[in-house]
Amino acid sequence: MEIKLACVSICLQRMADKTVDRGPWTGCAVMFLQSLCSSVNLISLYKDEQRKFIVFKVIKLTLTDSAGGLGGYDILKVHDADPFLGVEVKFVDVAACQQFLESYSSGTVCQCFSQHACRLLALPQEFMVETRLKASTNTLDNDLDNLELCLQYIHLSQPARLRDEEIDYLEQQLQCQALRPAAQSVVITQEEPLVPSNCFKFQNKVFEDRMLNQTDVQSFSNGVGRQWKHVGRALGKSCRALKGPAIDNLAYEYEREGLYEQAYQLLSRFIQAEGREAKLSRLVKALEDCKLTSLAENILDIQPQE
């Protein structure tokens, strides 16, 4: 058996070497992802038109982190492989493929996916995924102790399709966002298409519309001062928990703790009441309505122009 495996390995190597000599290196693999959190179903999230783009973005960021950059690979298809979400990837650079295999073998791929998913999809911090990796009929998880063999399997598995139109559209959305690490913003030009449904526009820039987080609450509480009531009433136009006497009740209840605590409790109550709909865009709109654009800029980490 060992002699047979050695012969197969040598044969695969020779075939790979010949193919490399004849043209650019390519190969194909399918990564299968399944949530280990009972309350999270990746297939359902991807089928949800409101979250499909964010799930795709999580996949893209994970591959970018694990393959060493944006180049070297191409996502061809994301599909339902119940209970897994299947991601078909074409590699066009042997170094990127090798780095991906090393990241996958070490568990970095799972870690990156979980971290990006928690941040962008507002999932529980304990969210983790189970993965499978296949090249054609070969399950690579069984051979991770021999990454060279895995690389050969991927190289011999050539893609049977072009990139799906759906993936083309999602890639275009990512390009339109032109994400930046800090503010994730991009200047709008006349030629740019409409703002994606999961984004919002502020001061001629587009920002990803995410849930408010603890940093947002602290920045707001530090900067809003006595204007917190006005912002609360602006938020109350679309939030039942802040309608009627709710604002005055908060002011009375936390009067002794001061303005910071009053503002902090206001936004905390908004998040508690609205859940996943407590979005950044709603706070920014309320700040704009109250002419507190400088505070909105601070929360969005917009650097002042010199």
N, C-alpha and C positions, 0 to 999 in steps of 0.2 A: 504493500500500500504506500509506504513512504517513497519507494522508488518511482511508483506511478505518479504521485503528486509532484515529485521533483521533475519528472519528464514533462508534465503538464505545465509547470511553471516555466521551464526552459522554452517550451514551445510558444507559450504566451509572450515571453520576452522577445523572442525572435520576430514574432508577428508584429508586436508593438514597434520594435526597432525599424522594421521595414516600412511600416505605415508612417512613422515619423520622418523617414528619409524622403518619402514621396510627397509630403505636404505638411501643412500645419497640424499640430496635435489637437485632437478633439476626443470627446467621450461623453457619456451620458449616465446619469444616476437618478434614482428617485428616492427622496427622503420622505418618510412617513412620520407624521406627528400626531400624537394623541395626548389629550389633557389627562393628568392624574388627579385633577381637582373635579370632584363630582358635580360642582355647580357650573363648570365651564365646558362647553362643547365647541371645539374649534371648527367643526364642519358647519354648525349652525351659525357661528359668528361670521364665517366666510360667505355663507349664503345670504346673510342679512345685508341688503344693499347699502345700509347706512354704515356698516362696519367692514365691509369687504375691503375697501381701500386701506384701512388701518391694519387689518390682518396681513394684507399683502406687504405693507410697509414694514411690519415686524419681520416678515420672512426676508425681505430685501436687506434690512439692516443686519439681520443675523448672518446671512451669507456674506455680506460685505465685511463684517467683523471676522468671520472665520476663514474667508478666502484671501484676506489681505488687501481688500480694496474693491472698487466698483467694477474693475475689469477682470477678465479671465473666465467669466461664466455668464450664462444667459438663462433666465427662467422661461421655460417653454409652456408649462401648464400647471395649474393648481386644481386638483380635482377631489371629489368625494371617493375615498377608499375605505368606507365605513369598517371599523370605528376610527380609522386614521384619516387625516388630511394629507393627501399626496402632493408633493412638490417635485415636478420633473425639471431637472437642471442639466443644461448642456455646458460642459467645460471646454474652453477653447485655449487654455494655457495649462501646461502640465504642472508648473510651479503653483498656480492657484489651486489646482485640484489636489496636489499633494498637501498644501497647507490646510485645505478644508478637511482632508482625511485625518490629519494630525489633530486638528481642533475637534473633530467628531470623536476620535478615539479617546481624547483626554476628557471629554464631557463638556468642553467649552461651548459647543454648539447648543446643547440643551440649556446651559446657563445663560447664554446670550439671548436665546429665544424667550426664556422665562422673564428675564430682566426687561427686555423691550416690550413684551406683552403686558407686564404689570404696569409699566409707565404709560404706554399709549392707549391701552384698553381699560385701564383702571381696574385691573384684576386683583384678587387677594394676594398678599405678599407670599403666601405659601404655594402659589401656583407653580407647578412643575410639569414637564412633558416627558413622555416616553417616545423614543424614536426607533425607527428601523431604516436601514439603508440598503438599497438593492441596485444592482446593475444587471439588466436583463433578468435572467432567472437566478442569478447569484445573490444570496443574502450576505452582504459584506460584514455584518455584525459578527459572523462566525469566523472571520479571518482578520480581525483588527490587529492581531499580533503580527501580521505580515502585510504592512501597508503597501509594499511594492506589488504584491499580488492583487490587492484591492485596486490599485492604480491601473494595473493591466486589465482587470475586469471592466473597469469604467471605460478605458480606452477602446476595448473591443465591443462595447455596447454603444453603437452609434444611434443618434436620435432618429425616430421614425416619423417625426412630424415637424412642421414649422411652428413658430410661436403662435399661441392662440390669440385671436383678436381681442379677447377680454384682457389678456396680459399686456397687449400693446396699449390698450386704453389706460390700464393702471400705471404702466410705465410713463405714459404721457402726463398723467396726473402728478407723478413724482417729479418729473422734469419741470412742470409748471410751478411746483412749490419751490424748487431750487433750495432745498432745506439748508439752513445754516445751523451749526451746532448749538449756538446760544439762543437766539430768538426764533429760529426756524421761520424766517421771513424772506420775502422776495419782492422787489419793486415791480409794480404793475406797469406794463407797457400797453400801448394802444392795440398791439397785435395779440396780446395775451387773451386766452379764452375766459369765460366766466369763472368766478371764484368757485372752487369745488364745494360741495355741500357740507363737507366736514371741516371747512375753514371759514374765516371771516376777514373782512378788510378793515384796516385802521390806518389812517394817515398814508394812503396810497401803498400800503403793504399788505400782504396776505399772511395770516397767522393760523396755525393749526388750532382748531377749536377743541380744547381738551377740558376735562373736569378741573375745577379749582382744587388746589392742593394747599398744604400747610404753609408753604413759602408765600403763596398769594395772600393768604389770610394775614400773615404777619406783616407783609409789605403794606397791605391796605390799612391795617390797624395802626401802623407806625406813621402813616402819611396823611390819613384823611382828616384827623383833628375833629373840630366841631361840625364838619360837614357830613358826618356819618349818618345823621338823621335824613338829610336830603337824599343821600345815596340809597338809604333804606327804603324811602318812599318811592324812589325810582325803580328799585328792584320789586317793590310791592305791587307794581302795576301788573306783574305777571306771576306773582308768588302769593298764594293765599295766606301763608304763615306770617307774612309781613304786612297784611292789610289791617285796616281799622286801627284799634288802639295798640297794636303790637309794638310799634316803634316807641311810643311814649312809655309803655310798660317796661321795655328794655332799659330806657333811660332812667326810670325810677329804680328798677331793680339793681342796676349796677352803677348807680350814681357815685357811691363812695369809692369804687375801684378806679374811677377816672375814665377819660375818653378812650384810651387804648382798649380797655376791657369792654367798654360799651360797643366799640366798633368790632372787636373780635367776636363778641357774642352775636352781633348782628349777622356777620357773614357765616358764622358757624351754624346759626339757625337756618339761614338760607340753604346751606349745603345739606343740612339734615333733612329739611323739608323737600328739597328738589332732587336729591340723590344724584343719579347720573346726568340729570338735566341741569345741574348747577355748573354751567359752562363758563369758560373764560369770557366768551363773547358777551354774555349777559352782564357781567360785571363791568366790562369795558364800555358797553353801551350806556349803563347807568352813570358811569363816571363822566362820559361825554355829555350826557344830558345835564349833569350838574356842573359842567365846565371845569372838570378836574382832569384835564388832558395830561398834565404833567405827572400826575399819580398813575394814570393808565400807562404812560410811557415807562415809568419806573417798574411797574409790574411786568410789562412785556419786555423789559431789559433793552429798550431802545436807547442807544447811545446818543447824547446830544451832539448836534452838528457844530463843528468849530467854525 
